[in-house]
Amino acid sequence: MSQLIANEHLMRDDLQQSLERHHINPATLSTFQRILLTTDGTLTDILEAYLFEQIQVVKISQNLIPIPKSLPIMELAEGTKVIDRRILLQGRISRKNYIYAESLLVPERLNDNFRHELFKTKTPIGKIWLEQKVETFKEILDSAKEPAQGLAEYFNIEASDNLLSRTYRVFTNGKPVMMITEKFPERYFLNSV
C-alpha cells in the first residue's frame, strides 16, 4: 500500500504536470507557495488572509493594443484589440510588492461597468469580479520558474533570483475574457508570517 501512495500524485494531474514540466517539485514548495501556484481562487483575498494586510493594485501600465498575431488559446484573430495590463499587488501598509501580474483582457467580452472599474479605479480584478458578481471559470494553463531579470527591481532581489509563476485563462459566459500570469519571488512565502 505504501508503494501505491508513493507513486500517486497528491495534486490534480494537470497541476502536477504543469509544475513538473518546468522542473518545479511541489514537495520543495512551502504550503502557501503551492496554494498560490495551484488555486483558482481570487489571489488578492488569499494574500490578504495570509498576510493579514490589505492589498492594493499599483498599475505599471495599461494599454489598448492590437495583438500582432492570432492567439487561438484566447480565440482571438490577429489585430484584435486587447488590454495589456501590468500591475503589482502591494501591501497597503508595508508597501511591499508581493505579486507582479500581466493580464491580457478582451474588452469587447467585458461589460461596461467592469471596463469602467478596470480603467478608472485601482481595484484588483478579483475584487471587481466579486463586487459585480461576475460568474467566472478559471483554467490554469501553466506554471514556471524563471530568473527575475528586469522584474527584480520590483521585489528588491537580484536579476538571477528565480520567480515562480502561474498562467491561467478566465472564462465568462463560455468565452475566454482574459489571460493572466502572476509571478512572485521563489524566496517569498516560505514560512508563516
SERO-4910 file (N, C-alpha, C, O; in steps of 0.05 Angstrom, whole numbers):
BEGIN
 pado doro    nc1    nc2    nc3   cac1   cac2   cac3    cc1    cc2    cc3    oc1    oc2    oc3
  Met    A     16    -24      0      0      0      0     17     25      0     11     44    -14
  Ser    A     39     26     15     56     49     16     69     55    -11     74     78    -18
  Gln    A     75     34    -27     85     37    -54     65     52    -71     72     69    -87
  Leu    A     40     44    -69     18     57    -84     17     87    -77     15    104    -95
  Ile    A     18     93    -52     17    121    -43     41    137    -53     38    160    -62
  Ala    A     64    125    -53     89    138    -62     87    145    -91     99    165    -99
  Asn    A     74    129   -107     72    134   -136     48    151   -144     47    161   -166
  Glu    A     30    156   -125      7    172   -131     13    202   -130     30    210   -113
  His    A      1    217   -147      4    246   -144    -16    256   -123    -38    246   -121
  Leu    A     -8    275   -108    -25    285    -87    -41    310    -97    -57    321    -82
  Met    A    -35    318   -121    -49    341   -133    -63    331   -159    -57    309   -169
  Arg    A    -81    348   -169    -94    341   -195    -72    337   -215    -51    351   -215
  Asp    A    -76    318   -233    -55    312   -253    -47    335   -270    -23    339   -275
  Asp    A    -66    352   -279    -58    375   -296    -40    395   -281    -22    406   -293
  Leu    A    -46    399   -256    -30    418   -240     -2    406   -234     18    420   -236
  Gln    A     -1    380   -228     24    366   -223     42    367   -248     66    373   -246
  Gln    A     30    361   -271     45    361   -296     55    389   -303     77    392   -313
  Ser    A     39    410   -298     47    437   -304     72    444   -287     91    457   -298
  Leu    A     72    437   -262     95    443   -245    120    427   -254    142    438   -257
  Glu    A    116    401   -259    138    384   -266    150    391   -293    174    388   -298
  Arg    A    133    401   -312    143    409   -338    165    430   -336    183    432   -353
  His    A    163    446   -316    183    468   -312    202    462   -288    213    480   -276
  His    A    204    436   -282    223    426   -262    217    439   -234    236    446   -220
  Ile    A    192    442   -228    184    452   -201    173    428   -186    153    417   -193
  Asn    A    187    420   -165    179    397   -149    160    408   -128    169    423   -110
  Pro    A    134    401   -128    115    411   -109    124    405    -80    117    420    -62
  Ala    A    139    384    -76    147    377    -49    167    397    -37    171    398    -13
  Thr    A    181    412    -55    201    431    -45    189    459    -41    202    477    -30
  Leu    A    163    462    -48    150    488    -44    137    488    -16    130    468     -5
  Ser    A    135    513     -5    120    515     20     91    511     14     82    512     -9
  Thr    A     75    506     35     46    501     31     34    525     17     18    522     -1
  Phe    A     41    549     26     29    573     14     37    577    -15     21    587    -31
  Gln    A     62    571    -21     71    573    -49     55    554    -67     47    561    -89
  Arg    A     50    529    -57     34    511    -73      6    521    -76     -6    518    -98
  Ile    A     -5    534    -56    -32    545    -58    -32    567    -79    -50    567    -96
  Leu    A    -13    585    -78    -12    607    -98    -10    597   -127    -22    608   -145
  Leu    A      5    575   -131     10    565   -158    -13    548   -168    -15    544   -193
  Thr    A    -30    538   -151    -50    518   -160    -79    526   -154    -97    513   -164
  Thr    A    -83    547   -139   -111    554   -133   -125    568   -156   -112    580   -173
  Asp    A   -151    565   -157   -166    581   -177   -182    602   -162   -202    613   -173
  Gly    A   -174    607   -138   -188    628   -122   -177    656   -128   -158    659   -144
  Thr    A   -189    676   -116   -180    704   -120   -155    709   -104   -155    707    -79
  Leu    A   -133    714   -118   -107    717   -105   -106    739    -84    -93    737    -64
  Thr    A   -119    762    -90   -119    784    -72   -130    776    -45   -118    782    -24
  Asp    A   -153    762    -44   -165    753    -19   -147    734     -4   -144    735     20
  Ile    A   -135    715    -19   -117    695     -7    -93    709      5    -85    702     28
  Leu    A    -81    728     -9    -58    743      2    -66    759     27    -52    759     47
  Glu    A    -89    772     26    -98    788     50   -102    770     74    -95    777     96
  Ala    A   -113    746     70   -118    728     92    -91    718    103    -88    716    128
  Tyr    A    -72    712     86    -46    701     94    -29    722    107    -17    718    128
  Leu    A    -28    746     95    -11    767    105    -24    785    126    -10    800    140
  Phe    A    -50    783    129    -65    799    148    -59    829    142    -54    845    160
  Glu    A    -61    836    117    -56    863    107    -73    867     82    -75    849     65
  Gln    A    -85    891     80    -99    897     55    -79    899     32    -57    908     35
  Ile    A    -88    890      9    -72    890    -16    -83    911    -34   -107    913    -38
  Gln    A    -66    927    -46    -74    947    -66    -60    942    -93    -39    928    -94
  Val    A    -72    952   -114    -61    950   -140    -44    974   -146    -52    997   -142
  Val    A    -20    969   -157     -3    991   -167     -1    985   -197     12    966   -205
  Lys    A    -13   1003   -213    -12    999   -242     15   1008   -253     23   1030   -248
  Ile    A     27    990   -268     53    996   -282     46   1007   -309     56   1027   -318
  Ser    A     28    993   -323     19   1002   -349     -8    988   -355    -14    967   -345
  Gln    A    -23   1002   -373    -48    991   -382    -54   1004   -409    -60   1028   -410
  Asn    A    -53    988   -430    -56    999   -457    -75    982   -474    -75    958   -471
  Leu    A    -89    995   -491   -106    981   -511    -88    978   -536    -80    998   -548
  Ile    A    -83    953   -543    -65    948   -566    -76    926   -584    -92    909   -574
  Pro    A    -69    926   -610    -77    904   -627    -56    881   -623    -32    886   -622
  Ile    A    -66    856   -622    -47    834   -620    -33    829   -647    -47    830   -667
  Pro    A     -7    825   -646      8    822   -671      3    796   -687      7    796   -711
  Lys    A     -7    775   -674    -14    750   -688    -37    737   -673    -43    744   -651
  Ser    A    -50    719   -687    -73    706   -675    -65    692   -649    -42    683   -646
  Leu    A    -84    689   -631    -80    677   -605   -103    656   -601   -122    662   -588
  Pro    A    -99    632   -612   -121    612   -611   -130    606   -583   -154    601   -578
  Ile    A   -112    605   -564   -119    598   -536   -140    618   -525   -154    611   -506
  Met    A   -140    642   -536   -160    662   -527   -181    667   -548   -199    684   -545
  Glu    A   -180    651   -570   -200    653   -592   -199    681   -604   -220    694   -608
  Leu    A   -175    691   -609   -171    718   -620   -156    718   -646   -137    703   -649
  Ala    A   -166    734   -665   -153    737   -691   -132    759   -689   -133    776   -672
  Glu    A   -112    757   -707    -92    778   -710   -105    805   -712   -125    808   -727
  Gly    A    -94    825   -698   -104    852   -699   -127    858   -680   -134    882   -677
  Thr    A   -137    838   -666   -158    843   -646   -147    861   -624   -124    857   -615
  Lys    A   -162    881   -616   -153    899   -595   -158    886   -567   -179    876   -561
  Val    A   -137    887   -551   -137    876   -524   -126    897   -505   -111    915   -513
  Ile    A   -132    893   -480   -120    910   -459    -96    894   -448    -98    872   -439
  Asp    A    -73    907   -450    -48    895   -440    -43    910   -413    -37    934   -413
  Arg    A    -45    896   -391    -44    908   -365    -22    895   -348    -19    871   -348
  Arg    A     -6    912   -336     16    902   -318     13    916   -292     13    941   -290
  Ile    A     12    901   -270      8    912   -244     24    898   -223     36    877   -228
  Leu    A     25    910   -199     37    898   -176     15    896   -155     -2    914   -152
  Leu    A     14    874   -140     -3    872   -116     15    878    -93     35    864    -87
  Gln    A      8    900    -79     26    911    -59     11    913    -32    -13    919    -32
  Gly    A     26    909    -10     14    913     16      8    942     20     25    959     15
  Arg    A    -17    948     29    -25    976     32     -9    990     54     -3   1014     51
  Ile    A     -1    976     75     14    989     97     44    984     93     59   1003     95
  Ser    A     52    960     87     80    953     85     93    965     59    117    970     58
  Arg    A     76    970     39     85    979     12    104    958     -1    119    965    -19
  Lys    A    103    933      9    119    912     -3    104    900    -27     80    895    -25
  Asn    A    118    897    -49    106    884    -73    107    854    -69    129    842    -65
  Tyr    A     84    841    -71     82    812    -67     80    797    -93     90    775    -96
  Ile    A     65    809   -112     59    795   -138     62    815   -161     53    838   -158
  Tyr    A     74    806   -182     74    821   -208     55    805   -226     56    781   -227
  Ala    A     37    820   -240     18    806   -257     16    820   -284     15    844   -286
  Glu    A     15    803   -305     10    812   -332    -17    801   -341    -21    777   -338
  Ser    A    -34    818   -351    -60    809   -360    -66    817   -388    -58    839   -397
  Leu    A    -79    800   -402    -88    805   -430   -119    803   -428   -129    781   -424
  Leu    A   -133    825   -432   -162    825   -429   -175    832   -456   -165    849   -471
  Val    A   -197    819   -461   -212    824   -486   -235    843   -479   -256    835   -468
  Pro    A   -232    869   -484   -252    889   -475   -280    885   -486   -300    890   -472
  Glu    A   -282    875   -511   -309    870   -522   -324    848   -508   -348    845   -512
  Arg    A   -310    832   -492   -323    810   -477   -328    817   -448   -338    801   -433
  Leu    A   -322    842   -441   -326    852   -413   -349    872   -414   -353    887   -433
  Asn    A   -366    872   -393   -388    891   -392   -377    919   -386   -354    922   -377
  Asp    A   -393    939   -391   -385    967   -388   -376    974   -360   -356    988   -356
  Asn    A   -391    964   -340   -384    970   -312   -356    958   -305   -341    971   -291
  Phe    A   -351    935   -315   -325    922   -309   -303    938   -322   -282    943   -309
  Arg    A   -306    946   -347   -286    962   -361   -281    988   -346   -258    997   -343
  His    A   -303   1001   -337   -300   1026   -323   -283   1023   -297   -265   1038   -293
  Glu    A   -290   1002   -281   -275    997   -257   -245    991   -263   -227   1000   -248
  Leu    A   -241    977   -284   -214    969   -292   -197    994   -299   -173    995   -291
  Phe    A   -208   1012   -314   -193   1036   -323   -193   1059   -303   -174   1073   -301
  Lys    A   -214   1062   -287   -217   1086   -270   -210   1082   -241   -209   1101   -226
  Thr    A   -206   1057   -232   -200   1052   -204   -175   1035   -201   -163   1026   -221
  Lys    A   -167   1032   -176   -144   1014   -170   -153    988   -157   -138    975   -143
  Thr    A   -178    981   -163   -189    956   -152   -177    932   -166   -177    931   -191
  Pro    A   -168    912   -151   -158    887   -164   -180    874   -180   -204    875   -173
  Ile    A   -173    860   -201   -192    846   -219   -210    827   -203   -234    827   -207
  Gly    A   -198    812   -185   -213    793   -169   -235    806   -153   -257    796   -150
  Lys    A   -229    830   -142   -249    844   -126   -271    855   -144   -294    857   -136
  Ile    A   -264    864   -169   -285    873   -188   -304    850   -194   -328    854   -194
  Trp    A   -293    826   -198   -310    802   -203   -330    799   -180   -354    795   -185
  Leu    A   -319    800   -156   -337    796   -132   -357    818   -130   -381    813   -126
  Glu    A   -349    843   -131   -367    866   -128   -390    865   -149   -413    872   -143
  Gln    A   -383    858   -174   -402    858   -195   -416    831   -199   -432    827   -217
  Lys    A   -408    812   -182   -419    785   -183   -417    772   -211   -436    760   -221
  Val    A   -393    775   -223   -388    764   -249   -381    734   -246   -363    727   -230
  Glu    A   -396    717   -260   -390    689   -259   -366    683   -276   -365    690   -299
  Thr    A   -346    669   -264   -322    663   -278   -314    633   -274   -322    620   -255
  Phe    A   -299    624   -293   -286    597   -291   -257    602   -298   -251    615   -318
  Lys    A   -239    592   -281   -210    595   -286   -198    569   -293   -203    548   -280
  Glu    A   -181    569   -313   -166    545   -322   -136    551   -321   -126    568   -336
  Ile    A   -123    537   -303    -94    541   -302    -81    528   -326    -85    504   -331
  Leu    A    -65    544   -340    -52    534   -365    -23    525   -360    -14    506   -372
  Asp    A     -9    539   -342     20    533   -339     30    544   -313     19    562   -301
  Ser    A     52    533   -304     68    543   -282     97    545   -292    104    530   -310
  Ala    A    113    562   -279    140    564   -288    158    574   -266    149    585   -246
  Lys    A    184    570   -270    205    581   -253    225    593   -272    235    580   -290
  Glu    A    231    619   -268    249    633   -287    264    655   -272    255    665   -251
  Pro    A    287    663   -282    302    686   -270    285    711   -271    271    716   -290
  Ala    A    288    727   -250    272    752   -248    279    772   -269    262    787   -278
  Gln    A    304    774   -277    314    793   -296    303    821   -290    308    831   -269
  Gly    A    289    833   -309    280    861   -306    259    865   -284    254    888   -276
  Leu    A    246    844   -275    226    847   -254    239    848   -226    225    853   -207
  Ala    A    264    842   -224    278    841   -198    275    867   -183    272    867   -158
  Glu    A    276    890   -197    274    915   -183    248    919   -167    248    932   -147
  Tyr    A    226    906   -176    201    909   -162    201    894   -135    186    901   -117
  Phe    A    218    874   -133    219    858   -109    245    861    -92    249    848    -72
  Asn    A    262    879   -101    288    884    -88    304    858    -85    314    851    -63
  Ile    A    306    844   -108    321    819   -109    341    821   -132    341    840   -147
  Glu    A    358    801   -135    377    800   -157    364    791   -182    344    775   -181
  Ala    A    374    800   -205    362    792   -231    364    761   -235    348    750   -250
  Ser    A    384    749   -223    387    720   -226    370    704   -207    367    679   -210
  Asp    A    357    717   -187    339    703   -169    314    693   -184    306    706   -203
  Asn    A    303    671   -176    281    659   -191    254    670   -182    250    677   -159
  Leu    A    236    672   -201    208    677   -196    192    652   -202    199    637   -220
  Leu    A    171    647   -187    152    626   -192    128    640   -204    121    662   -197
  Ser    A    114    626   -223     91    638   -235     70    618   -243     75    594   -245
  Arg    A     46    628   -247     25    612   -259     11    629   -280      9    653   -277
  Thr    A      1    616   -301    -14    629   -322    -41    615   -324    -43    590   -324
  Tyr    A    -62    631   -325    -89    619   -327   -107    636   -345   -103    660   -349
  Arg    A   -128    623   -355   -149    636   -371   -173    639   -353   -179    623   -336
  Val    A   -188    661   -358   -213    666   -344   -235    666   -365   -233    681   -385
  Phe    A   -256    651   -360   -279    650   -378   -303    663   -365   -307    660   -341
  Thr    A   -319    677   -381   -345    687   -373   -364    682   -396   -357    686   -419
  Asn    A   -387    672   -389   -407    665   -410   -395    646   -431   -402    648   -455
  Gly    A   -378    628   -423   -367    608   -441   -345    618   -460   -335    603   -477
  Lys    A   -336    643   -457   -315    654   -474   -292    663   -457   -295    673   -435
  Pro    A   -267    659   -467   -244    669   -452   -243    699   -454   -242    711   -475
  Val    A   -243    712   -430   -243    741   -429   -216    752   -421   -210    776   -426
  Met    A   -199    736   -408   -173    746   -400   -154    723   -395   -162    700   -389
  Met    A   -128    729   -398   -107    710   -392    -88    725   -374    -79    747   -380
  Ile    A    -81    713   -351    -66    726   -330    -41    709   -323    -44    685   -320
  Thr    A    -18    722   -320      6    710   -310     14    725   -284     18    749   -285
  Glu    A     16    710   -262     23    722   -237     50    710   -228     54    686   -229
  Lys    A     68    728   -219     95    720   -212    103    730   -185     95    752   -177
  Phe    A    118    714   -170    129    723   -144    156    709   -139    161    688   -150
  Pro    A    173    722   -124    200    711   -118    198    684   -105    181    679    -87
  Glu    A    215    666   -113    216    639   -102    221    640    -71    213    622    -57
  Arg    A    235    660    -62    241    662    -34    218    673    -17    220    673      8
  Tyr    A    197    682    -30    173    692    -15    156    669     -5    155    648    -17
  Phe    A    142    674     17    122    656     28    133    629     36    119    609     33
  Leu    A    157    629     46    169    603     54    161    595     82    158    571     87
  Asn    A    156    614     99    149    608    127    123    622    134    112    637    119
  Ser    A    113    616    158     90    630    168     97    659    173    119    666    179
  Val    A     76    676    169     81    705    174     78    711    203     81    733    212
***
